[in-house]
Amino acid sequence: MSLAGKKGLVVGIANEHSIAYGCAKAFRNAGADLAVTYLNAKAEPYVRPLAEELQSPLIAACDVREPGQLEALFARIEKEWGKLDFLLHSIAFAPKEDLHSRVVDCTSAGFALAMDVSCHSFIRMAHHAEPLMKDGGCLLTVTFYGSEKVVEEYNLMGPVKAALESSVRYMAAELGKKRIRVHALSPGPLKTRAASGIDRFDELLERTRQRMPERQLVSIEDVGSVATFLVGDGAKALTGNLEYIDGGYHVLG
Protein backbone atom coordinates (compact mmCIF):
# COMPACT_ATOMS: atom_id res chain seq x y z
CA MET A 1 0.00 0.00 0.00
CA SER A 2 2.53 2.58 -1.10
CA LEU A 3 1.54 6.24 -0.93
CA ALA A 4 4.89 7.44 -2.25
CA GLY A 5 4.51 10.74 -4.07
CA LYS A 6 1.08 11.45 -2.60
CA LYS A 7 0.33 14.52 -0.51
CA GLY A 8 -2.34 14.52 2.16
CA LEU A 9 -3.92 16.81 4.72
CA VAL A 10 -4.69 15.54 8.22
CA VAL A 11 -7.08 17.61 10.33
CA GLY A 12 -7.89 16.50 13.85
CA ILE A 13 -4.74 15.44 15.71
CA ALA A 14 -5.04 16.47 19.37
CA ASN A 15 -2.45 14.11 20.88
CA GLU A 16 -0.82 10.74 20.34
CA HIS A 17 -4.09 8.93 21.15
CA SER A 18 -6.08 10.63 18.37
CA ILE A 19 -7.59 8.60 15.55
CA ALA A 20 -6.13 11.22 13.21
CA TYR A 21 -2.64 10.51 14.55
CA GLY A 22 -3.05 6.76 14.03
CA CYS A 23 -4.01 7.48 10.43
CA ALA A 24 -1.23 10.03 9.95
CA LYS A 25 1.38 7.53 11.12
CA ALA A 26 0.09 4.93 8.69
CA PHE A 27 0.00 7.45 5.82
CA ARG A 28 3.56 8.52 6.53
CA ASN A 29 4.83 4.96 6.92
CA ALA A 30 3.39 4.28 3.45
CA GLY A 31 5.41 7.17 2.03
CA ALA A 32 2.96 10.10 1.91
CA ASP A 33 3.92 13.71 2.63
CA LEU A 34 1.53 15.26 5.14
CA ALA A 35 0.19 18.65 6.03
CA VAL A 36 -0.88 18.57 9.68
CA THR A 37 -3.07 21.05 11.53
CA TYR A 38 -3.53 21.94 15.18
CA LEU A 39 -6.59 23.63 16.66
CA ASN A 40 -5.03 26.69 18.31
CA ALA A 41 -2.05 27.98 20.29
CA LYS A 42 -3.08 25.92 23.32
CA ALA A 43 -3.07 22.71 21.26
CA GLU A 44 0.09 23.46 19.29
CA PRO A 45 2.61 22.18 21.90
CA TYR A 46 0.88 18.79 21.85
CA VAL A 47 0.54 18.50 18.07
CA ARG A 48 3.66 20.12 16.63
CA PRO A 49 6.10 17.50 18.04
CA LEU A 50 3.96 14.75 16.52
CA ALA A 51 3.86 16.55 13.17
CA GLU A 52 7.63 17.03 13.25
CA GLU A 53 8.05 13.34 14.05
CA LEU A 54 6.01 12.69 10.90
CA GLN A 55 8.38 15.02 9.01
CA SER A 56 5.46 17.19 7.97
CA PRO A 57 6.63 20.06 5.77
CA LEU A 58 3.44 22.01 6.40
CA ILE A 59 2.13 22.56 9.94
CA ALA A 60 -0.63 25.11 10.46
CA ALA A 61 -3.41 26.23 12.77
CA CYS A 62 -6.92 25.37 11.67
CA ASP A 63 -10.00 26.11 13.74
CA VAL A 64 -12.98 25.78 11.40
CA ARG A 65 -14.91 28.16 13.65
CA GLU A 66 -12.45 30.98 12.94
CA PRO A 67 -13.30 32.90 9.76
CA GLY A 68 -10.60 32.57 7.11
CA GLN A 69 -8.43 29.90 8.74
CA LEU A 70 -9.59 27.02 6.57
CA GLU A 71 -9.28 29.15 3.45
CA ALA A 72 -5.76 30.21 4.45
CA LEU A 73 -4.78 26.57 4.98
CA PHE A 74 -5.84 25.52 1.49
CA ALA A 75 -4.26 28.61 -0.04
CA ARG A 76 -0.97 27.59 1.57
CA ILE A 77 -1.32 24.03 0.29
CA GLU A 78 -1.94 25.34 -3.21
CA LYS A 79 1.06 27.64 -3.01
CA GLU A 80 3.51 25.12 -1.56
CA TRP A 81 2.30 21.90 -3.17
CA GLY A 82 0.01 22.86 -6.02
CA LYS A 83 -2.06 19.73 -5.47
CA LEU A 84 -3.65 17.49 -2.87
CA ASP A 85 -4.20 13.74 -3.15
CA PHE A 86 -6.20 13.01 0.00
CA LEU A 87 -7.45 14.50 3.23
CA LEU A 88 -8.67 13.20 6.57
CA HIS A 89 -11.33 15.14 8.48
CA SER A 90 -11.36 13.89 12.07
CA ILE A 91 -12.95 16.70 14.07
CA ALA A 92 -16.20 16.94 16.00
CA PHE A 93 -17.60 19.23 18.66
CA ALA A 94 -20.76 19.91 20.63
CA PRO A 95 -21.21 22.22 23.63
CA LYS A 96 -21.00 20.14 26.80
CA GLU A 97 -24.44 21.14 28.07
CA ASP A 98 -26.04 20.06 24.80
CA LEU A 99 -23.98 16.88 24.48
CA HIS A 100 -24.93 15.78 27.99
CA SER A 101 -28.63 16.51 27.59
CA ARG A 102 -31.33 14.56 25.81
CA VAL A 103 -31.64 15.20 22.08
CA VAL A 104 -35.09 16.70 22.67
CA ASP A 105 -33.56 19.18 25.13
CA CYS A 106 -30.59 20.38 23.08
CA THR A 107 -30.56 24.06 22.13
CA SER A 108 -30.86 25.37 18.61
CA ALA A 109 -27.49 27.11 18.93
CA GLY A 110 -25.80 23.97 20.28
CA PHE A 111 -27.24 21.80 17.53
CA ALA A 112 -26.17 24.28 14.85
CA LEU A 113 -22.64 24.53 16.23
CA ALA A 114 -22.27 20.74 16.47
CA MET A 115 -23.48 20.38 12.89
CA ASP A 116 -21.20 23.12 11.61
CA VAL A 117 -17.99 21.79 13.19
CA SER A 118 -18.68 18.09 12.89
CA CYS A 119 -20.39 17.91 9.49
CA HIS A 120 -20.42 21.08 7.41
CA SER A 121 -16.69 21.61 7.90
CA PHE A 122 -16.11 18.38 5.94
CA ILE A 123 -18.21 19.74 3.10
CA ARG A 124 -16.20 22.97 3.20
CA MET A 125 -12.94 21.03 3.04
CA ALA A 126 -14.20 19.08 0.05
CA HIS A 127 -15.09 22.34 -1.68
CA HIS A 128 -11.56 23.68 -1.23
CA ALA A 129 -9.87 20.35 -2.00
CA GLU A 130 -11.72 19.71 -5.26
CA PRO A 131 -9.67 22.10 -7.46
CA LEU A 132 -6.44 20.74 -5.96
CA MET A 133 -7.31 17.14 -6.77
CA LYS A 134 -6.59 17.49 -10.47
CA ASP A 135 -5.78 13.81 -10.87
CA GLY A 136 -8.47 12.54 -8.53
CA GLY A 137 -8.17 11.92 -4.83
CA CYS A 138 -9.83 10.70 -1.66
CA LEU A 139 -11.71 12.44 1.15
CA LEU A 140 -12.11 10.67 4.49
CA THR A 141 -14.10 11.56 7.57
CA VAL A 142 -14.76 9.77 10.87
CA THR A 143 -18.15 8.67 12.19
CA PHE A 144 -19.54 6.26 14.78
CA TYR A 145 -22.19 3.54 15.06
CA GLY A 146 -24.31 5.88 17.20
CA SER A 147 -25.42 7.49 13.95
CA GLU A 148 -27.47 4.41 13.05
CA LYS A 149 -28.59 3.01 16.38
CA VAL A 150 -29.21 4.67 19.70
CA VAL A 151 -26.05 4.46 21.80
CA GLU A 152 -26.52 5.47 25.41
CA GLU A 153 -24.91 8.84 26.24
CA TYR A 154 -24.02 9.59 22.59
CA ASN A 155 -27.03 11.89 22.43
CA LEU A 156 -26.77 14.88 20.07
CA MET A 157 -23.82 13.43 18.15
CA GLY A 158 -26.02 10.64 16.80
CA PRO A 159 -28.10 12.89 14.50
CA VAL A 160 -25.01 14.94 13.64
CA LYS A 161 -23.01 11.90 12.53
CA ALA A 162 -26.02 10.63 10.58
CA ALA A 163 -25.95 13.89 8.62
CA LEU A 164 -22.22 13.46 8.06
CA GLU A 165 -22.70 9.97 6.64
CA SER A 166 -25.44 11.17 4.30
CA SER A 167 -23.14 13.97 3.15
CA VAL A 168 -20.50 11.38 2.29
CA ARG A 169 -22.90 9.61 -0.07
CA TYR A 170 -23.99 12.80 -1.83
CA MET A 171 -20.41 14.07 -2.13
CA ALA A 172 -19.28 10.73 -3.57
CA ALA A 173 -21.95 11.00 -6.27
CA GLU A 174 -21.14 14.64 -7.04
CA LEU A 175 -17.35 14.28 -7.16
CA GLY A 176 -17.12 10.88 -8.82
CA LYS A 177 -16.75 12.36 -12.32
CA LYS A 178 -13.49 13.93 -11.16
CA ARG A 179 -12.31 10.62 -9.68
CA ILE A 180 -12.53 12.04 -6.17
CA ARG A 181 -13.64 9.31 -3.79
CA VAL A 182 -15.37 9.92 -0.44
CA HIS A 183 -15.65 7.59 2.56
CA ALA A 184 -16.58 7.60 6.22
CA LEU A 185 -14.52 5.55 8.67
CA SER A 186 -16.61 4.07 11.49
CA PRO A 187 -14.34 2.75 14.25
CA GLY A 188 -15.59 1.08 17.36
CA PRO A 189 -15.26 3.07 20.60
CA LEU A 190 -11.74 4.34 21.19
CA LYS A 191 -10.32 6.12 24.21
CA THR A 192 -9.53 9.48 22.62
CA ARG A 193 -9.64 13.04 23.91
CA ALA A 194 -12.83 13.70 21.96
CA ALA A 195 -14.53 10.64 23.44
CA SER A 196 -13.68 11.75 26.97
CA GLY A 197 -16.46 14.33 26.70
CA ILE A 198 -19.11 11.59 26.54
CA ASP A 199 -20.65 10.67 29.89
CA ARG A 200 -19.70 7.23 31.28
CA PHE A 201 -17.52 6.49 28.28
CA ASP A 202 -15.47 3.87 30.14
CA GLU A 203 -18.67 1.91 30.71
CA LEU A 204 -19.48 2.13 27.01
CA LEU A 205 -16.02 0.81 26.15
CA GLU A 206 -16.38 -2.19 28.45
CA ARG A 207 -19.91 -3.02 27.29
CA THR A 208 -18.73 -2.89 23.69
CA ARG A 209 -15.68 -5.06 24.35
CA GLN A 210 -17.80 -7.74 26.02
CA ARG A 211 -20.16 -7.92 23.03
CA MET A 212 -17.64 -7.73 20.18
CA PRO A 213 -17.13 -11.04 18.36
CA GLU A 214 -13.38 -10.84 18.98
CA ARG A 215 -13.79 -9.44 22.53
CA GLN A 216 -11.06 -6.93 21.68
CA LEU A 217 -11.31 -3.17 21.15
CA VAL A 218 -9.84 -1.71 17.99
CA SER A 219 -6.84 0.64 18.00
CA ILE A 220 -5.92 3.84 16.19
CA GLU A 221 -3.43 1.72 14.25
CA ASP A 222 -6.28 -0.48 13.02
CA VAL A 223 -8.07 2.61 11.75
CA GLY A 224 -4.88 3.88 10.13
CA SER A 225 -4.42 0.66 8.16
CA VAL A 226 -7.89 0.89 6.64
CA ALA A 227 -7.51 4.62 5.94
CA THR A 228 -4.21 4.00 4.14
CA PHE A 229 -5.80 1.39 1.91
CA LEU A 230 -8.71 3.69 1.04
CA VAL A 231 -6.56 6.64 -0.03
CA GLY A 232 -4.29 4.38 -2.09
CA ASP A 233 -4.64 3.42 -5.73
CA GLY A 234 -5.77 -0.08 -4.80
CA ALA A 235 -9.12 1.32 -3.64
CA LYS A 236 -9.84 3.37 -6.76
CA ALA A 237 -13.04 1.42 -7.43
CA LEU A 238 -14.50 2.23 -4.00
CA THR A 239 -16.43 5.36 -3.06
CA GLY A 240 -19.34 6.44 -0.92
CA ASN A 241 -18.73 3.72 1.65
CA LEU A 242 -19.16 3.54 5.38
CA GLU A 243 -16.16 1.47 6.45
CA TYR A 244 -16.68 -0.28 9.78
CA ILE A 245 -13.54 -0.85 11.83
CA ASP A 246 -15.18 -2.31 14.91
CA GLY A 247 -14.32 -5.99 15.11
CA GLY A 248 -17.73 -6.89 13.75
CA TYR A 249 -19.74 -5.08 16.44
CA HIS A 250 -22.07 -3.51 13.85
CA VAL A 251 -23.44 -6.90 12.74
CA LEU A 252 -24.85 -7.73 16.18
CA GLY A 253 -28.53 -7.33 16.99
LOMAR-905352 format. One record per residue (C-alpha): chain; x, y, z; residue in three letters; residue number from 1. Coordinates in steps of 0.05 Angstrom, whole numbers. Layout:
% LOMAR-905352
<site 'A', <X, Y, Z>, 'ALA', NUM>,
...
% end
This chain:
% LOMAR-905352
<site 'A', <0, 0, 0>, 'MET', 1>,
<site 'A', <51, 52, -22>, 'SER', 2>,
<site 'A', <31, 125, -19>, 'LEU', 3>,
<site 'A', <98, 149, -45>, 'ALA', 4>,
<site 'A', <90, 215, -81>, 'GLY', 5>,
<site 'A', <22, 229, -52>, 'LYS', 6>,
<site 'A', <7, 290, -10>, 'LYS', 7>,
<site 'A', <-47, 290, 43>, 'GLY', 8>,
<site 'A', <-78, 336, 94>, 'LEU', 9>,
<site 'A', <-94, 311, 164>, 'VAL', 10>,
<site 'A', <-142, 352, 207>, 'VAL', 11>,
<site 'A', <-158, 330, 277>, 'GLY', 12>,
<site 'A', <-95, 309, 314>, 'ILE', 13>,
<site 'A', <-101, 329, 387>, 'ALA', 14>,
<site 'A', <-49, 282, 418>, 'ASN', 15>,
<site 'A', <-16, 215, 407>, 'GLU', 16>,
<site 'A', <-82, 179, 423>, 'HIS', 17>,
<site 'A', <-122, 213, 367>, 'SER', 18>,
<site 'A', <-152, 172, 311>, 'ILE', 19>,
<site 'A', <-123, 224, 264>, 'ALA', 20>,
<site 'A', <-53, 210, 291>, 'TYR', 21>,
<site 'A', <-61, 135, 281>, 'GLY', 22>,
<site 'A', <-80, 150, 209>, 'CYS', 23>,
<site 'A', <-25, 201, 199>, 'ALA', 24>,
<site 'A', <28, 151, 222>, 'LYS', 25>,
<site 'A', <2, 99, 174>, 'ALA', 26>,
<site 'A', <0, 149, 116>, 'PHE', 27>,
<site 'A', <71, 170, 131>, 'ARG', 28>,
<site 'A', <97, 99, 138>, 'ASN', 29>,
<site 'A', <68, 86, 69>, 'ALA', 30>,
<site 'A', <108, 143, 41>, 'GLY', 31>,
<site 'A', <59, 202, 38>, 'ALA', 32>,
<site 'A', <78, 274, 53>, 'ASP', 33>,
<site 'A', <31, 305, 103>, 'LEU', 34>,
<site 'A', <4, 373, 121>, 'ALA', 35>,
<site 'A', <-18, 371, 194>, 'VAL', 36>,
<site 'A', <-61, 421, 231>, 'THR', 37>,
<site 'A', <-71, 439, 304>, 'TYR', 38>,
<site 'A', <-132, 473, 333>, 'LEU', 39>,
<site 'A', <-101, 534, 366>, 'ASN', 40>,
<site 'A', <-41, 560, 406>, 'ALA', 41>,
<site 'A', <-62, 518, 466>, 'LYS', 42>,
<site 'A', <-61, 454, 425>, 'ALA', 43>,
<site 'A', <2, 469, 386>, 'GLU', 44>,
<site 'A', <52, 444, 438>, 'PRO', 45>,
<site 'A', <18, 376, 437>, 'TYR', 46>,
<site 'A', <11, 370, 361>, 'VAL', 47>,
<site 'A', <73, 402, 333>, 'ARG', 48>,
<site 'A', <122, 350, 361>, 'PRO', 49>,
<site 'A', <79, 295, 330>, 'LEU', 50>,
<site 'A', <77, 331, 263>, 'ALA', 51>,
<site 'A', <153, 341, 265>, 'GLU', 52>,
<site 'A', <161, 267, 281>, 'GLU', 53>,
<site 'A', <120, 254, 218>, 'LEU', 54>,
<site 'A', <168, 300, 180>, 'GLN', 55>,
<site 'A', <109, 344, 159>, 'SER', 56>,
<site 'A', <133, 401, 115>, 'PRO', 57>,
<site 'A', <69, 440, 128>, 'LEU', 58>,
<site 'A', <43, 451, 199>, 'ILE', 59>,
<site 'A', <-13, 502, 209>, 'ALA', 60>,
<site 'A', <-68, 525, 255>, 'ALA', 61>,
<site 'A', <-138, 507, 233>, 'CYS', 62>,
<site 'A', <-200, 522, 275>, 'ASP', 63>,
<site 'A', <-260, 516, 228>, 'VAL', 64>,
<site 'A', <-298, 563, 273>, 'ARG', 65>,
<site 'A', <-249, 620, 259>, 'GLU', 66>,
<site 'A', <-266, 658, 195>, 'PRO', 67>,
<site 'A', <-212, 651, 142>, 'GLY', 68>,
<site 'A', <-169, 598, 175>, 'GLN', 69>,
<site 'A', <-192, 540, 131>, 'LEU', 70>,
<site 'A', <-186, 583, 69>, 'GLU', 71>,
<site 'A', <-115, 604, 89>, 'ALA', 72>,
<site 'A', <-96, 531, 100>, 'LEU', 73>,
<site 'A', <-117, 510, 30>, 'PHE', 74>,
<site 'A', <-85, 572, -1>, 'ALA', 75>,
<site 'A', <-19, 552, 31>, 'ARG', 76>,
<site 'A', <-26, 481, 6>, 'ILE', 77>,
<site 'A', <-39, 507, -64>, 'GLU', 78>,
<site 'A', <21, 553, -60>, 'LYS', 79>,
<site 'A', <70, 502, -31>, 'GLU', 80>,
<site 'A', <46, 438, -63>, 'TRP', 81>,
<site 'A', <0, 457, -120>, 'GLY', 82>,
<site 'A', <-41, 395, -109>, 'LYS', 83>,
<site 'A', <-73, 350, -57>, 'LEU', 84>,
<site 'A', <-84, 275, -63>, 'ASP', 85>,
<site 'A', <-124, 260, 0>, 'PHE', 86>,
<site 'A', <-149, 290, 65>, 'LEU', 87>,
<site 'A', <-173, 264, 131>, 'LEU', 88>,
<site 'A', <-227, 303, 170>, 'HIS', 89>,
<site 'A', <-227, 278, 241>, 'SER', 90>,
<site 'A', <-259, 334, 281>, 'ILE', 91>,
<site 'A', <-324, 339, 320>, 'ALA', 92>,
<site 'A', <-352, 385, 373>, 'PHE', 93>,
<site 'A', <-415, 398, 413>, 'ALA', 94>,
<site 'A', <-424, 444, 473>, 'PRO', 95>,
<site 'A', <-420, 403, 536>, 'LYS', 96>,
<site 'A', <-489, 423, 561>, 'GLU', 97>,
<site 'A', <-521, 401, 496>, 'ASP', 98>,
<site 'A', <-480, 338, 490>, 'LEU', 99>,
<site 'A', <-499, 316, 560>, 'HIS', 100>,
<site 'A', <-573, 330, 552>, 'SER', 101>,
<site 'A', <-627, 291, 516>, 'ARG', 102>,
<site 'A', <-633, 304, 442>, 'VAL', 103>,
<site 'A', <-702, 334, 453>, 'VAL', 104>,
<site 'A', <-671, 384, 503>, 'ASP', 105>,
<site 'A', <-612, 408, 462>, 'CYS', 106>,
<site 'A', <-611, 481, 443>, 'THR', 107>,
<site 'A', <-617, 507, 372>, 'SER', 108>,
<site 'A', <-550, 542, 379>, 'ALA', 109>,
<site 'A', <-516, 479, 406>, 'GLY', 110>,
<site 'A', <-545, 436, 351>, 'PHE', 111>,
<site 'A', <-523, 486, 297>, 'ALA', 112>,
<site 'A', <-453, 491, 325>, 'LEU', 113>,
<site 'A', <-445, 415, 329>, 'ALA', 114>,
<site 'A', <-470, 408, 258>, 'MET', 115>,
<site 'A', <-424, 462, 232>, 'ASP', 116>,
<site 'A', <-360, 436, 264>, 'VAL', 117>,
<site 'A', <-374, 362, 258>, 'SER', 118>,
<site 'A', <-408, 358, 190>, 'CYS', 119>,
<site 'A', <-408, 422, 148>, 'HIS', 120>,
<site 'A', <-334, 432, 158>, 'SER', 121>,
<site 'A', <-322, 368, 119>, 'PHE', 122>,
<site 'A', <-364, 395, 62>, 'ILE', 123>,
<site 'A', <-324, 459, 64>, 'ARG', 124>,
<site 'A', <-259, 421, 61>, 'MET', 125>,
<site 'A', <-284, 382, 1>, 'ALA', 126>,
<site 'A', <-302, 447, -34>, 'HIS', 127>,
<site 'A', <-231, 474, -25>, 'HIS', 128>,
<site 'A', <-197, 407, -40>, 'ALA', 129>,
<site 'A', <-234, 394, -105>, 'GLU', 130>,
<site 'A', <-193, 442, -149>, 'PRO', 131>,
<site 'A', <-129, 415, -119>, 'LEU', 132>,
<site 'A', <-146, 343, -135>, 'MET', 133>,
<site 'A', <-132, 350, -209>, 'LYS', 134>,
<site 'A', <-116, 276, -217>, 'ASP', 135>,
<site 'A', <-169, 251, -171>, 'GLY', 136>,
<site 'A', <-163, 238, -97>, 'GLY', 137>,
<site 'A', <-197, 214, -33>, 'CYS', 138>,
<site 'A', <-234, 249, 23>, 'LEU', 139>,
<site 'A', <-242, 213, 90>, 'LEU', 140>,
<site 'A', <-282, 231, 151>, 'THR', 141>,
<site 'A', <-295, 195, 217>, 'VAL', 142>,
<site 'A', <-363, 173, 244>, 'THR', 143>,
<site 'A', <-391, 125, 296>, 'PHE', 144>,
<site 'A', <-444, 71, 301>, 'TYR', 145>,
<site 'A', <-486, 118, 344>, 'GLY', 146>,
<site 'A', <-508, 150, 279>, 'SER', 147>,
<site 'A', <-549, 88, 261>, 'GLU', 148>,
<site 'A', <-572, 60, 328>, 'LYS', 149>,
<site 'A', <-584, 93, 394>, 'VAL', 150>,
<site 'A', <-521, 89, 436>, 'VAL', 151>,
<site 'A', <-530, 109, 508>, 'GLU', 152>,
<site 'A', <-498, 177, 525>, 'GLU', 153>,
<site 'A', <-480, 192, 452>, 'TYR', 154>,
<site 'A', <-541, 238, 449>, 'ASN', 155>,
<site 'A', <-535, 298, 401>, 'LEU', 156>,
<site 'A', <-476, 269, 363>, 'MET', 157>,
<site 'A', <-520, 213, 336>, 'GLY', 158>,
<site 'A', <-562, 258, 290>, 'PRO', 159>,
<site 'A', <-500, 299, 273>, 'VAL', 160>,
<site 'A', <-460, 238, 251>, 'LYS', 161>,
<site 'A', <-520, 213, 212>, 'ALA', 162>,
<site 'A', <-519, 278, 172>, 'ALA', 163>,
<site 'A', <-444, 269, 161>, 'LEU', 164>,
<site 'A', <-454, 199, 133>, 'GLU', 165>,
<site 'A', <-509, 223, 86>, 'SER', 166>,
<site 'A', <-463, 279, 63>, 'SER', 167>,
<site 'A', <-410, 228, 46>, 'VAL', 168>,
<site 'A', <-458, 192, -1>, 'ARG', 169>,
<site 'A', <-480, 256, -37>, 'TYR', 170>,
<site 'A', <-408, 281, -43>, 'MET', 171>,
<site 'A', <-386, 215, -71>, 'ALA', 172>,
<site 'A', <-439, 220, -125>, 'ALA', 173>,
<site 'A', <-423, 293, -141>, 'GLU', 174>,
<site 'A', <-347, 286, -143>, 'LEU', 175>,
<site 'A', <-342, 218, -176>, 'GLY', 176>,
<site 'A', <-335, 247, -246>, 'LYS', 177>,
<site 'A', <-270, 279, -223>, 'LYS', 178>,
<site 'A', <-246, 212, -194>, 'ARG', 179>,
<site 'A', <-251, 241, -123>, 'ILE', 180>,
<site 'A', <-273, 186, -76>, 'ARG', 181>,
<site 'A', <-307, 198, -9>, 'VAL', 182>,
<site 'A', <-313, 152, 51>, 'HIS', 183>,
<site 'A', <-332, 152, 124>, 'ALA', 184>,
<site 'A', <-290, 111, 173>, 'LEU', 185>,
<site 'A', <-332, 81, 230>, 'SER', 186>,
<site 'A', <-287, 55, 285>, 'PRO', 187>,
<site 'A', <-312, 22, 347>, 'GLY', 188>,
<site 'A', <-305, 61, 412>, 'PRO', 189>,
<site 'A', <-235, 87, 424>, 'LEU', 190>,
<site 'A', <-206, 122, 484>, 'LYS', 191>,
<site 'A', <-191, 190, 452>, 'THR', 192>,
<site 'A', <-193, 261, 478>, 'ARG', 193>,
<site 'A', <-257, 274, 439>, 'ALA', 194>,
<site 'A', <-291, 213, 469>, 'ALA', 195>,
<site 'A', <-274, 235, 539>, 'SER', 196>,
<site 'A', <-329, 287, 534>, 'GLY', 197>,
<site 'A', <-382, 232, 531>, 'ILE', 198>,
<site 'A', <-413, 213, 598>, 'ASP', 199>,
<site 'A', <-394, 145, 626>, 'ARG', 200>,
<site 'A', <-350, 130, 566>, 'PHE', 201>,
<site 'A', <-309, 77, 603>, 'ASP', 202>,
<site 'A', <-373, 38, 614>, 'GLU', 203>,
<site 'A', <-390, 43, 540>, 'LEU', 204>,
<site 'A', <-320, 16, 523>, 'LEU', 205>,
<site 'A', <-328, -44, 569>, 'GLU', 206>,
<site 'A', <-398, -60, 546>, 'ARG', 207>,
<site 'A', <-375, -58, 474>, 'THR', 208>,
<site 'A', <-314, -101, 487>, 'ARG', 209>,
<site 'A', <-356, -155, 520>, 'GLN', 210>,
<site 'A', <-403, -158, 461>, 'ARG', 211>,
<site 'A', <-353, -155, 404>, 'MET', 212>,
<site 'A', <-343, -221, 367>, 'PRO', 213>,
<site 'A', <-268, -217, 380>, 'GLU', 214>,
<site 'A', <-276, -189, 451>, 'ARG', 215>,
<site 'A', <-221, -139, 434>, 'GLN', 216>,
<site 'A', <-226, -63, 423>, 'LEU', 217>,
<site 'A', <-197, -34, 360>, 'VAL', 218>,
<site 'A', <-137, 13, 360>, 'SER', 219>,
<site 'A', <-118, 77, 324>, 'ILE', 220>,
<site 'A', <-69, 34, 285>, 'GLU', 221>,
<site 'A', <-126, -10, 260>, 'ASP', 222>,
<site 'A', <-161, 52, 235>, 'VAL', 223>,
<site 'A', <-98, 78, 203>, 'GLY', 224>,
<site 'A', <-88, 13, 163>, 'SER', 225>,
<site 'A', <-158, 18, 133>, 'VAL', 226>,
<site 'A', <-150, 92, 119>, 'ALA', 227>,
<site 'A', <-84, 80, 83>, 'THR', 228>,
<site 'A', <-116, 28, 38>, 'PHE', 229>,
<site 'A', <-174, 74, 21>, 'LEU', 230>,
<site 'A', <-131, 133, -1>, 'VAL', 231>,
<site 'A', <-86, 88, -42>, 'GLY', 232>,
<site 'A', <-93, 68, -115>, 'ASP', 233>,
<site 'A', <-115, -2, -96>, 'GLY', 234>,
<site 'A', <-182, 26, -73>, 'ALA', 235>,
<site 'A', <-197, 67, -135>, 'LYS', 236>,
<site 'A', <-261, 28, -149>, 'ALA', 237>,
<site 'A', <-290, 45, -80>, 'LEU', 238>,
<site 'A', <-329, 107, -61>, 'THR', 239>,
<site 'A', <-387, 129, -18>, 'GLY', 240>,
<site 'A', <-375, 74, 33>, 'ASN', 241>,
<site 'A', <-383, 71, 108>, 'LEU', 242>,
<site 'A', <-323, 29, 129>, 'GLU', 243>,
<site 'A', <-334, -6, 196>, 'TYR', 244>,
<site 'A', <-271, -17, 237>, 'ILE', 245>,
<site 'A', <-304, -46, 298>, 'ASP', 246>,
<site 'A', <-286, -120, 302>, 'GLY', 247>,
<site 'A', <-355, -138, 275>, 'GLY', 248>,
<site 'A', <-395, -102, 329>, 'TYR', 249>,
<site 'A', <-441, -70, 277>, 'HIS', 250>,
<site 'A', <-469, -138, 255>, 'VAL', 251>,
<site 'A', <-497, -155, 324>, 'LEU', 252>,
<site 'A', <-571, -147, 340>, 'GLY', 253>,
% end
